[in-house]
Amino acid sequence: MEVVVKKPKKGSLEYTLEVTFAPQGIEQKIQKKLVELSKKVKIAGFRPGKVPLHVIQEKYADETKWDIVQEEVQEAYRQALIQENLTPAATGTFEKMDYDNLEKLSFTAVVETMPNIEELKLEKLKLERYIPLINDEEVDEQVKKYQNYNRKWESKIVGSPAEESDQVIIDFEGRLEDGSTFDGNSATDFPVVLGDKQMLPEFEQALYGTAEGEQKNVSFTFPKGYGEKTLSEKNATFTITVKAVNKALLPELDDPEFLKNLGVTEGGVEQLKSLARMECSLQLEQTLNSFNNKLVQDVLLDSQKFIVPTSHIEEEKKILTDEAEKQHQQSSSGKISPLSKEELVNIDKQAYNRCKISLIYQQISKQYEIKPDTKAIANHLQQLCQQYFNGDFKAFEQSPQLPQVRRELEQRNVIEQIHNTVYEHAKVKEIQKHKGELEALSKKIFS
């Protein structure tokens, strides 16, 4: 087999292969397939399996010849890629196929290849890692939450107005502007704690200053995008009857029953505050992981220089564009509106970065022999089974979503290991961040 390789232009991964080869026994392969066809095809005037070969040849010779030539060309193409040590990024396209002379076939194939990524020197990377900084105010706020979880209620003096943190027991009934009712429009003996934001702001605000026995009406418009879509931007009026107003009785920090409920058996208030500090750190963990993952990705993307296959980018762009168009359609009540220029530019950038980081991850996985942690994945699957199938593993295994869930868990597990490997080998500077800083950064980076 003779292969002439035309290398890509600068900034491209597209190779052109001009291949000439002499197929072995191609005439016999064509003849064999025609004989097989004679036993299968049905032609009017002949019994099944009894069609004369010359009739088959007249009817199917060209088609059969093309099929066999295609098979030979595909195999020659595969062998040419191996011979030239090329890994295709996508299916190649074939041009100038010459098969008039079956003893010597030729074709031209254009193929985009995978980039050659050099071994990563992770120890040369400089990387930041955010760690939680919990101040005393945040600890005190968490302790206050513990107290609220364990609060008891005491009736206020009749006539006393409802204030922040009070519990108001109400009956209510709501109707839309046209007088119609809706799901969840009424309730009796319904408790509302002022300040807990469990109701829409206009509804809760109307309860401030009310007293036992009072009745009042409140009108407002359900917000756009309200959970129950049929109520979105609809006007409604609620009639509210206040049946009781209670004030909260918070347990003292050193209350033995309170500490026991939280699992604090020794150490008293100091241990309680240590528990609160740990809880604050755990609450920040997911946010910190998101930031640290992005820090790793950004450093890897900036440090590695190679060409990303255009075919991969285009495929990813299509996925992102479809997702964005669906979101547009959902937010505009089914109306289809074109994506803005800014959105399209952002999609281009996202697609490029996703494809590039995926190739970098593959290289790190290969370099450090990273594979899915089967034990960790099994534990996670067991938790999901318990959570959604009440521990019925047989039903869980038969779930059609299980293969996809398993693949996603494996992917996340490998990425987690990759990031840990990068932090393990890179030069890392740890930076403490408190909750407020992270919230501000989150709005700036992830919104």
Residue pairs with C-beta under 8 A, 6 or more apart in sequence:
1 19
1 20
1 21
1 76
1 79
1 80
1 83
2 19
2 20
2 21
3 17
3 18
3 19
3 80
3 83
3 84
4 17
4 18
4 19
5 15
5 16
5 17
5 18
5 84
6 15
6 16
6 17
6 18
7 15
8 14
8 15
8 113
11 307
12 112
12 307
12 310
13 89
13 112
13 113
13 114
13 115
13 307
13 309
13 310
14 110
14 111
14 112
14 113
15 84
15 86
15 110
15 111
15 112
15 113
16 108
16 109
16 110
17 77
17 80
17 81
17 84
17 92
17 108
17 109
17 110
17 111
18 106
18 108
19 76
19 77
19 80
19 106
19 107
19 108
19 109
20 104
20 105
20 106
21 72
21 76
21 104
21 105
21 106
22 103
22 104
22 105
23 72
23 76
23 102
23 103
23 105
26 68
26 69
26 72
26 102
27 102
29 68
29 71
30 61
30 64
30 65
30 68
33 64
33 67
33 68
34 53
34 56
34 57
34 60
34 61
34 64
35 53
37 56
37 60
37 64
38 49
38 51
38 52
38 53
38 56
39 49
40 49
41 51
41 56
41 60
42 48
43 51
43 55
43 59
46 52
46 55
65 99
65 102
66 99
69 97
69 99
69 102
69 105
72 105
73 94
73 97
73 99
73 105
73 107
76 105
76 107
77 92
77 94
77 107
77 109
80 109
81 87
81 88
81 111
86 111
86 113
87 113
87 114
88 111
88 112
88 113
88 114
89 112
89 113
89 114
89 309
89 311
89 312
90 111
90 112
90 309
90 311
90 312
92 109
92 110
92 111
93 109
93 110
93 111
94 107
94 108
94 109
95 107
95 108
95 109
95 110
96 106
96 107
96 108
97 105
97 106
97 107
97 108
98 105
98 106
98 107
99 105
112 309
112 310
112 311
113 309
114 309
114 359
115 306
115 307
115 308
115 309
115 359
116 306
117 304
117 306
117 359
117 360
117 363
119 363
119 367
120 303
120 304
120 360
120 363
120 364
120 367
122 364
122 421
122 422
122 425
122 426
123 425
123 426
123 427
124 427
125 299
125 300
125 303
125 422
125 425
125 426
125 427
126 299
126 426
126 427
126 429
127 295
127 296
127 299
127 422
127 423
127 426
127 427
127 428
127 429
128 295
128 428
128 429
128 430
128 431
129 292
129 295
129 423
129 428
129 429
129 430
129 431
130 288
130 291
130 292
130 295
130 430
130 431
130 432
130 433
130 438
131 288
131 430
131 431
131 432
131 433
132 280
132 281
132 284
132 285
132 288
132 432
132 433
132 434
133 432
133 433
133 434
134 277
134 280
134 281
134 284
134 434
134 435
135 434
138 280
138 434
138 435
139 273
139 276
139 277
139 280
140 276
142 276
142 277
142 279
142 280
143 253
143 272
143 273
143 276
146 258
146 262
146 272
146 276
147 250
147 251
147 253
147 258
148 248
148 250
150 250
150 251
150 258
150 261
150 262
151 248
151 249
151 250
151 251
152 248
152 249
153 167
153 246
153 247
153 248
153 249
154 246
154 247
154 249
155 244
155 245
155 246
155 247
156 166
156 212
156 245
156 246
156 247
158 211
158 212
158 213
159 211
159 212
160 211
160 245
161 208
161 209
161 210
161 211
161 245
162 168
162 194
162 207
162 208
162 209
162 210
162 211
162 242
162 245
163 194
163 208
164 194
164 195
164 208
165 193
165 194
165 195
165 247
165 248
166 193
166 194
166 245
166 246
166 247
166 248
167 191
167 192
167 193
167 194
167 245
167 246
167 247
167 248
168 191
168 192
168 193
168 194
168 207
168 210
168 242
168 244
168 245
168 246
169 189
169 190
169 191
169 192
169 242
169 243
169 244
169 245
169 246
170 187
170 190
170 192
170 207
170 240
170 241
170 242
170 243
171 186
171 187
171 188
171 189
171 190
171 240
171 241
171 243
172 186
172 187
172 190
172 238
172 239
172 240
172 241
173 185
173 186
173 238
173 239
174 181
174 182
174 185
174 186
174 236
174 237
174 238
174 239
175 181
175 185
175 236
175 237
176 182
176 231
176 234
176 235
176 236
177 234
177 235
177 236
177 237
182 228
182 230
182 231
183 228
184 228
189 243
192 198
192 199
192 204
192 207
193 248
194 204
194 207
194 208
197 204
198 204
200 220
200 222
200 223
202 218
202 220
203 218
203 220
203 238
206 216
206 218
206 240
207 240
207 242
210 216
210 240
210 242
210 245
211 242
211 245
212 242
212 243
212 244
212 245
213 242
213 243
214 241
214 242
215 239
215 240
215 241
215 242
216 239
216 240
217 237
217 238
217 239
217 240
218 237
218 238
218 240
219 235
219 236
219 237
219 238
220 235
220 236
221 233
221 234
221 235
221 236
222 231
222 232
222 233
222 234
222 235
222 236
223 232
223 233
224 232
224 233
225 232
225 331
226 232
226 233
251 257
251 258
252 258
253 269
253 272
254 268
254 269
259 265
259 268
259 272
262 272
262 275
263 275
264 271
264 272
264 275
267 274
280 435
284 435
284 438
287 438
287 442
288 433
288 438
290 442
290 446
291 433
291 438
291 441
291 442
291 445
292 419
292 423
293 415
293 419
294 445
296 419
296 422
296 423
297 353
297 357
299 422
299 426
300 357
300 360
300 422
301 353
301 356
301 357
301 360
304 356
304 360
306 356
306 359
308 352
308 355
308 356
308 359
309 355
312 355
312 358
313 351
313 352
313 355
314 351
316 350
316 351
316 354
316 355
317 347
317 348
317 351
320 347
320 350
320 351
321 339
321 344
321 347
324 339
324 343
324 347
325 336
325 339
328 336
328 337
328 339
329 335
329 336
339 347
361 414
361 415
361 418
364 370
364 418
364 421
364 422
365 371
365 414
365 418
368 418
368 421
370 414
370 417
370 418
370 421
371 414
372 409
372 410
372 413
372 414
373 413
373 417
376 413
377 406
377 409
377 410
377 413
380 409
381 396
381 405
381 406
381 409
382 393
384 396
384 405
385 391
385 392
385 393
385 396
388 396
389 395
389 396
389 399
396 402
433 441
